[in-house]
Amino acid sequence: MMKKIFAVLAVLLFVMPVFAQGQLSAQTTAPRPVIKKLAVLGKGIATNPADLMDFKIVKIGIGNIKVSLLGEETELMVGVLFLDDDKYKVKDIVLGNGSIEANLYSGDEKVGSISAESVEKGDTEVWVGTIDVSGATYNTYILGAIRKVRAVELAENIHSFCELYPAKCVAVAKGIGNRYCEKNPKDPSCREKIKTFCKNNPDDQRCKAIFKEYCIDNLDDARCRYALRVYCKNHPDEERCKIFLVQTTEQYCLKNPQATVCRKAIQARKLVKEKIRARQLERLQKIRSGQVVNPPITNETVESEQEITDGQGITTDETGD
């Protein structure tokens, strides 16, 4: 269903950074785009409220990507949207907790915009909003596609989390059977061992637990939202699940406070608001204090352009449980 979206998104990821930095010589190896986060991925329908028979099929993919070119890394947010067979580039993207604002371009000409909020309906994520294009306004409903995390992605994210919160990774250090790492989780070599262990053992409960903790601070990634949505269905009273509910319904509930999901979120908000703020401040302080140095990105830890083009980026063997 979403292969076409990912094929076009891959082209955008490949072409845009190249032109942003100039033409490549014939001898230069073409840059390989790396999807760091999947903000929005899905398919749905756009309807004209004034005409029952005026509706269009919507497909959308938006991702935060990184490209290495001539020894330098460039990171940017790009996307693509289809209305039936009409293709638009998604630019000027502003993401919030469960919200998106962006402009639509045909070639270099701005022709419209999209505004939507994410709603959790049972075990499905739905993006609800409007699309303005070529003078017409459509109500749109986009079902979020299932995108499970891969083992290699899970391991990379755990590596990043353990760099921020080494004390919380001690349980995984026990899993690698290394007493030194259990006592010295801040050691970079131990983070690498933990990363390798979780890559080879993605179903290990310790690795899964750390990944869910990572996801609480990265709910702008569809892979994290899916993992927590599956888990929290059976663990609604856990602190991380209450945070997930509050964060992912924030924008929608400001406009729809009486919705069932919003009444649940209001109850949860009273309990977790300060905890959310404390997590954000702790993370920000660690980054500002220079405790975090981003590890180098290697081809071993990312999806290739060909994988995306083949549509393998949306169906995996890993689970979000």
C-alpha positions as CSV (number, residue, x, y, z in Angstrom):
1,M,0.0,0.0,0.0
2,M,2.7,2.5,1.0
3,K,5.5,1.4,-1.4
4,K,4.9,4.2,-3.8
5,I,5.1,6.8,-1.0
6,F,8.4,5.3,0.3
7,A,9.9,5.1,-3.3
8,V,9.2,8.8,-3.9
9,L,10.3,9.8,-0.3
10,A,13.6,8.0,-1.0
11,V,14.1,10.0,-4.2
12,L,13.4,13.2,-2.2
13,L,15.8,12.2,0.5
14,F,18.5,11.5,-2.1
15,V,18.1,14.5,-4.3
16,M,17.4,17.4,-2.0
17,P,20.6,17.3,0.1
18,V,22.6,17.0,-3.1
19,F,21.3,20.2,-4.7
20,A,21.4,21.9,-1.3
21,Q,25.2,21.4,-1.3
22,G,25.9,21.7,-5.0
23,Q,26.6,19.3,-8.0
24,L,28.6,16.2,-7.4
25,S,31.5,15.3,-9.5
26,A,31.5,12.1,-11.5
27,Q,34.0,10.6,-9.2
28,T,32.0,11.3,-6.0
29,T,30.0,8.5,-4.5
30,A,26.3,9.5,-4.3
31,P,25.1,10.3,-0.8
32,R,23.1,7.7,1.0
33,P,20.0,9.0,2.8
34,V,19.4,7.7,6.3
35,I,15.9,7.8,7.8
36,K,16.4,8.9,11.4
37,K,12.8,9.3,12.4
38,L,9.4,8.6,10.7
39,A,7.1,11.4,11.7
40,V,4.1,10.6,9.6
41,L,3.3,7.6,7.4
42,G,-0.2,6.7,6.3
43,K,-3.0,6.5,3.8
44,G,-6.5,7.9,4.0
45,I,-9.1,10.1,2.3
46,A,-9.7,13.8,1.8
47,T,-13.3,15.0,1.3
48,N,-14.8,18.2,0.1
49,P,-17.5,19.2,2.7
50,A,-19.4,21.0,0.0
51,D,-19.6,18.1,-2.4
52,L,-20.2,14.6,-1.3
53,M,-18.7,13.1,-4.5
54,D,-15.5,15.2,-4.4
55,F,-13.0,13.1,-2.5
56,K,-9.4,12.1,-3.0
57,I,-7.2,9.3,-1.8
58,V,-4.3,10.6,0.4
59,K,-0.9,9.0,0.9
60,I,1.7,10.8,3.0
61,G,5.2,10.1,4.3
62,I,7.3,12.6,6.3
63,G,10.7,11.7,7.8
64,N,13.7,13.3,9.5
65,I,16.8,12.2,7.4
66,K,20.5,12.5,7.5
67,V,22.8,12.5,4.5
68,S,26.6,12.3,4.6
69,L,28.2,14.2,1.7
70,L,31.9,15.0,1.2
71,G,32.6,14.2,4.8
72,E,29.8,16.4,6.2
73,E,26.4,15.4,7.6
74,T,23.2,17.3,6.8
75,E,20.0,16.6,8.6
76,L,16.6,17.8,7.5
77,M,12.9,17.0,7.5
78,V,11.3,16.1,4.1
79,G,8.2,14.5,2.9
80,V,5.8,13.7,0.0
81,L,2.0,13.7,-0.3
82,F,-0.3,12.3,-3.0
83,L,-3.8,13.4,-3.7
84,D,-5.0,10.6,-6.1
85,D,-2.2,10.8,-8.7
86,D,-1.1,14.4,-8.0
87,K,2.2,14.5,-6.2
88,Y,3.3,17.3,-3.8
89,K,6.5,17.9,-1.9
90,V,5.9,18.6,1.8
91,K,8.1,21.4,3.1
92,D,8.2,24.0,5.9
93,I,7.2,21.2,8.3
94,V,6.4,22.0,11.9
95,L,5.8,19.0,14.2
96,G,4.4,19.1,17.7
97,N,3.2,16.5,20.2
98,G,0.6,14.9,17.9
99,S,0.3,17.7,15.4
100,I,1.7,18.7,12.0
101,E,1.7,22.0,10.0
102,A,3.3,22.1,6.6
103,N,3.1,23.6,3.1
104,L,2.6,21.7,-0.1
105,Y,4.7,22.4,-3.3
106,S,4.3,21.4,-6.9
107,G,7.8,21.8,-8.2
108,D,9.1,25.1,-6.7
109,E,5.6,26.6,-6.4
110,K,3.7,26.6,-3.1
111,V,0.2,25.4,-3.9
112,G,-1.3,24.6,-0.5
113,S,-0.9,23.4,3.0
114,I,-1.8,20.6,5.5
115,S,-2.8,20.9,9.1
116,A,-3.6,17.8,11.2
117,E,-3.7,16.3,14.7
118,S,-3.1,12.7,15.7
119,V,-5.9,10.9,17.5
120,E,-5.6,7.5,19.2
121,K,-8.7,5.5,18.2
122,G,-8.4,2.1,19.9
123,D,-5.2,0.5,18.5
124,T,-5.1,2.8,15.5
125,E,-3.5,6.2,14.9
126,V,-5.6,8.6,12.9
127,W,-4.4,12.0,11.6
128,V,-7.4,14.3,11.4
129,G,-7.3,17.8,9.8
130,T,-7.5,19.8,6.6
131,I,-5.7,20.0,3.3
132,D,-5.9,23.3,1.3
133,V,-4.7,22.9,-2.3
134,S,-5.3,25.0,-5.4
135,G,-8.1,27.0,-3.8
136,A,-10.1,24.0,-2.4
137,T,-10.3,22.9,1.2
138,Y,-10.6,19.2,2.1
139,N,-11.3,17.5,5.4
140,T,-8.8,14.6,5.7
141,Y,-8.5,11.4,7.7
142,I,-5.2,9.5,7.4
143,L,-4.7,6.1,9.0
144,G,-1.2,5.7,10.4
145,A,0.6,2.8,8.7
146,I,2.1,0.1,11.0
147,R,5.9,0.6,11.1
148,K,7.6,-1.7,13.6
149,V,11.1,-1.1,14.8
150,R,13.9,-3.2,13.3
151,A,16.4,-4.9,15.5
152,V,19.2,-2.7,14.2
153,E,17.2,0.4,14.8
154,L,16.2,-0.7,18.3
155,A,19.9,-1.3,19.1
156,E,20.9,2.2,17.8
157,N,18.2,3.9,19.8
158,I,19.2,2.0,23.0
159,H,22.8,3.1,22.4
160,S,21.6,6.7,22.3
161,F,19.4,6.3,25.4
162,C,22.3,4.7,27.4
163,E,24.5,7.6,26.5
164,L,21.9,9.9,28.1
165,Y,20.9,7.7,31.0
166,P,23.7,5.1,31.7
167,A,22.3,4.2,35.2
168,K,19.1,3.0,33.6
169,C,21.0,0.6,31.4
170,V,22.6,-1.5,34.1
171,A,19.9,-4.3,33.7
172,V,21.0,-4.7,30.0
173,A,24.6,-4.7,31.1
174,K,23.8,-7.7,33.2
175,G,22.4,-9.3,30.0
176,I,25.7,-9.1,28.2
177,G,27.3,-11.0,31.0
178,N,30.0,-8.3,31.7
179,R,30.5,-7.4,35.3
180,Y,32.7,-4.5,34.4
181,C,30.0,-2.9,32.3
182,E,27.4,-3.6,35.0
183,K,29.6,-1.4,37.3
184,N,30.7,1.1,34.6
185,P,27.7,1.7,32.3
186,K,29.2,5.1,31.2
187,D,32.1,3.4,29.4
188,P,31.6,3.9,25.6
189,S,32.8,0.4,24.9
190,C,30.0,-0.9,27.2
191,R,27.4,1.0,25.3
192,E,28.7,-0.6,22.1
193,K,28.4,-4.1,23.8
194,I,24.9,-3.3,24.9
195,K,24.0,-2.1,21.4
196,T,25.4,-5.4,19.9
197,F,23.6,-7.5,22.5
198,C,20.2,-5.8,21.8
199,K,20.8,-6.0,18.0
200,N,21.3,-9.8,18.4
201,N,18.5,-10.2,21.0
202,P,15.8,-7.7,20.1
203,D,13.2,-9.8,22.0
204,D,15.1,-9.7,25.3
205,Q,12.8,-8.1,27.8
206,R,15.6,-5.8,29.1
207,C,16.2,-4.4,25.6
208,K,12.4,-3.9,25.1
209,A,12.1,-2.1,28.4
210,I,14.9,0.3,27.5
211,F,13.5,0.9,24.1
212,K,10.2,1.9,25.5
213,E,11.9,4.3,27.9
214,Y,13.7,5.8,24.9
215,C,10.4,6.2,23.1
216,I,8.8,8.3,25.8
217,D,11.2,11.1,24.8
218,N,10.8,10.4,21.0
219,L,7.1,10.3,20.4
220,D,7.5,12.2,17.2
221,D,8.7,8.9,15.7
222,A,5.9,6.6,14.3
223,R,7.9,3.5,15.2
224,C,7.9,4.6,18.9
225,R,4.2,5.5,18.9
226,Y,3.4,2.1,17.5
227,A,5.6,0.2,20.0
228,L,4.0,2.1,23.0
229,R,0.5,1.8,21.5
230,V,0.7,-2.0,21.4
231,Y,2.3,-2.2,24.9
232,C,0.0,0.3,26.6
233,K,-3.1,-1.4,25.4
234,N,-2.4,-4.1,28.1
235,H,-0.6,-1.8,30.6
236,P,-2.7,1.5,30.7
237,D,-1.8,2.2,34.3
238,E,2.0,2.3,33.9
239,E,3.6,5.7,34.2
240,R,5.1,5.5,30.7
241,C,1.7,4.7,29.2
242,K,0.1,7.7,31.0
243,I,2.8,9.9,29.6
244,F,2.2,8.4,26.1
245,L,-1.5,9.1,26.3
246,V,-1.0,12.7,27.5
247,Q,1.6,13.6,25.0
248,T,0.0,12.0,21.9
249,T,-3.4,13.6,22.5
250,E,-2.4,17.0,23.6
251,Q,-3.2,19.0,20.5
252,Y,-6.4,17.1,19.6
253,C,-7.7,17.4,23.1
254,L,-7.3,21.2,23.3
255,K,-10.1,21.3,20.6
256,N,-12.0,18.2,21.6
257,P,-12.0,18.0,25.5
258,Q,-15.1,15.9,25.7
259,A,-13.8,13.1,23.5
260,T,-13.4,9.8,25.4
261,V,-9.7,9.6,24.8
262,C,-9.4,13.2,26.1
263,R,-11.3,12.5,29.3
264,K,-8.8,9.7,30.0
265,A,-5.9,12.0,29.1
266,I,-7.2,14.8,31.4
267,Q,-7.3,12.3,34.3
268,A,-3.8,11.1,33.5
269,R,-2.4,14.6,33.0
270,K,-3.0,15.5,36.6
271,L,-0.7,12.7,37.6
272,V,2.1,12.9,35.0
273,K,2.4,16.6,34.0
274,E,5.2,17.3,36.4
275,K,7.0,14.0,35.6
276,I,6.9,14.9,31.9
277,R,8.4,18.3,32.6
278,A,11.1,16.7,34.8
279,R,12.1,14.3,32.1
280,Q,12.3,17.1,29.5
281,L,14.4,19.3,31.8
282,E,16.7,16.4,32.7
283,R,17.3,15.5,29.1
284,L,17.9,19.1,28.0
285,Q,20.3,19.7,30.9
286,K,22.3,16.6,29.9
287,I,22.5,17.7,26.3
288,R,23.5,21.3,27.2
289,S,26.1,20.1,29.7
290,G,28.0,18.3,27.0
291,Q,27.4,14.9,28.5
292,V,26.0,13.6,25.1
293,V,28.2,13.2,22.1
294,N,26.3,11.7,19.1
295,P,27.9,8.5,18.0
296,P,29.0,8.2,14.3
297,I,26.4,6.8,11.9
298,T,27.4,3.7,9.9
299,N,25.7,1.8,7.2
300,E,25.3,-1.1,9.6
301,T,22.8,0.9,11.7
302,V,20.5,2.4,9.1
303,E,18.1,1.5,6.3
304,S,19.4,1.8,2.8
305,E,17.7,3.8,0.0
306,Q,17.1,0.5,-1.8
307,E,15.3,-1.0,1.3
308,I,13.1,2.1,1.4
309,T,12.4,1.9,-2.3
310,D,11.5,-1.8,-2.1
311,G,9.0,-1.0,0.6
312,Q,10.8,-3.0,3.3
313,G,10.8,0.0,5.6
314,I,7.2,-0.6,6.5
315,T,7.0,-4.4,7.1
316,T,9.4,-6.0,9.4
317,D,9.8,-9.1,11.5
318,E,10.3,-7.2,14.7
319,T,7.4,-6.5,17.1
320,G,6.4,-3.5,19.1
321,D,5.5,-5.6,22.1
